[in-house]
Amino acid sequence: MLVNGKWAEKWHPVQQSDADGRFIRQHSGFRDRIGPDSAKSFSAEAGRYQLYVAYICPWASRTLIALHLKGLENAIDVCAVDPRLGDQGWAFTGRDGSDFDRVNGATYMHEIYTLADPTHTGRATVPVLWDRKTRSIVNNESSDIVRIFDKDFGALATGNIDLRPAGLDAEIDAVNERLYTQFNNGVYRAGFAGTQRAYDEAVADVFATLGWMESRLARADWLVGDRLTETDIRAFVTLVRFDLAYYGLFKCNLRPLSAYPAVRAYLVRLLAIPAFAASVRPEHIKAGYYSIAALNPSGIVPVGPELDYLEPLRTARGDCLGRTAA
Ligand SMILES: N[C@@H](CCC(=O)N[C@@H](CS)C(=O)NCC(=O)O)C(=O)O
């Protein structure tokens, strides 16, 4: 992480846990908006902002899905880091379909944080919404960035969808809270638990939430109301990583997704939506998670699992990295 603008330690997935070994996630430090609610007068302009993402990362993937659903892909550039986490965290290498940083010429993601704030202290996480004009970070919190894309870009957002419709916000917030604590972050709490007790608690939360989703989705198409909302984006990013990474590496192996037929059918339905499919690079997800040396010292990436629900992605793209086969 960065301490006073200097990269202070080798990258490690857990820099904070409580006395019982429970993983604690850092709070995001840059929380501005775009448009009238912006503290620093960021305004909605095509070509002004760049979104830094990792295709392994569920939080970054939320923002990618929102970007595509809102039709902002021509207005905002995307720059994807190498999926593997090294001693200096995320890097721009151009390997495996990832990008070089054409806007700032950075080698590591932590340089983006020190460009914005030369004395920054904290982890250099993705996603980051970067402003080319003021050379600063607008926001590094995915739930805010989803709302920025949903609400702040006005006519530049050509996608005809409201991810947080008025009237559903209270229910969206309630379900989001449950999903975040028990599922999105629940799998991380299991994977990075430092004690059996912390792991047991986390895994119980993960499977309780899968059970809740199964009963909801057996009688409804969406998690909140009768339409796709930001809550479905939140569920999707963890579901699509579940069998690929969390079941094995994070020890969430009580049951695979196939034990939840309504959840699996929902995942298949979401994968058929181009904005969701475009956010998924299965080989990045595997390479990235299995590069976490604290959990997988050998660095060996497993060959499986074969997942029939991901086959349409491979067929459509030519290969699993999202490049068209020669
Ligand atoms: N609160 C942040 C969390 C982002 C986050 O933790 N991203 C992970 C990748 S999945 C990251 O960049 N980790 C690097 C690190 O912690 O050093 C958000 O939702 O935007």
The ligand as an SDF file (V2000), in Angstrom:
LIG
                    3D

 20 19  0  0  0  0  0  0  0  0999 V2000
  -14.5910   -0.1110   -2.1430 N   0  0  0  0  0  0  0  0  0  0  0  0
  -13.9420   -0.3900   -3.3230 C   0  0  0  0  0  0  0  0  0  0  0  0
  -13.2010   -1.7080   -3.2440 C   0  0  0  0  0  0  0  0  0  0  0  0
  -12.3650   -1.9270   -4.4430 C   0  0  0  0  0  0  0  0  0  0  0  0
  -11.3690   -3.0800   -4.2320 C   0  0  0  0  0  0  0  0  0  0  0  0
  -11.1590   -3.5810   -3.1170 O   0  0  0  0  0  0  0  0  0  0  0  0
  -10.7370   -3.5150   -5.3300 N   0  0  0  0  0  0  0  0  0  0  0  0
   -9.7540   -4.5790   -5.2560 C   0  0  0  0  0  0  0  0  0  0  0  0
   -9.8160   -5.4820   -6.4530 C   0  0  0  0  0  0  0  0  0  0  0  0
  -11.1300   -6.6180   -6.4050 S   0  0  0  0  0  0  0  0  0  0  0  0
   -8.3710   -3.9890   -5.3230 C   0  0  0  0  0  0  0  0  0  0  0  0
   -8.0780   -3.1530   -6.1620 O   0  0  0  0  0  0  0  0  0  0  0  0
   -7.4920   -4.4790   -4.4550 N   0  0  0  0  0  0  0  0  0  0  0  0
   -6.1220   -4.0680   -4.4340 C   0  0  0  0  0  0  0  0  0  0  0  0
   -5.6800   -3.8150   -3.0320 C   0  0  0  0  0  0  0  0  0  0  0  0
   -6.4900   -3.9320   -2.1180 O   0  0  0  0  0  0  0  0  0  0  0  0
   -4.5050   -3.5000   -2.8580 O   0  0  0  0  0  0  0  0  0  0  0  0
  -14.9680   -0.3780   -4.4310 C   0  0  0  0  0  0  0  0  0  0  0  0
  -16.0050   -1.0470   -4.3120 O   0  0  0  0  0  0  0  0  0  0  0  0
  -14.7430    0.3200   -5.4050 O   0  0  0  0  0  0  0  0  0  0  0  0
  1  2  1  0
  2  3  1  0
  2 18  1  0
  3  4  1  0
  4  5  1  0
  5  6  2  0
  5  7  1  0
  7  8  1  0
  8  9  1  0
  8 11  1  0
  9 10  1  0
 11 12  2  0
 11 13  1  0
 13 14  1  0
 14 15  1  0
 15 16  2  0
 15 17  1  0
 18 19  2  0
 18 20  1  0
M  END
$$$$
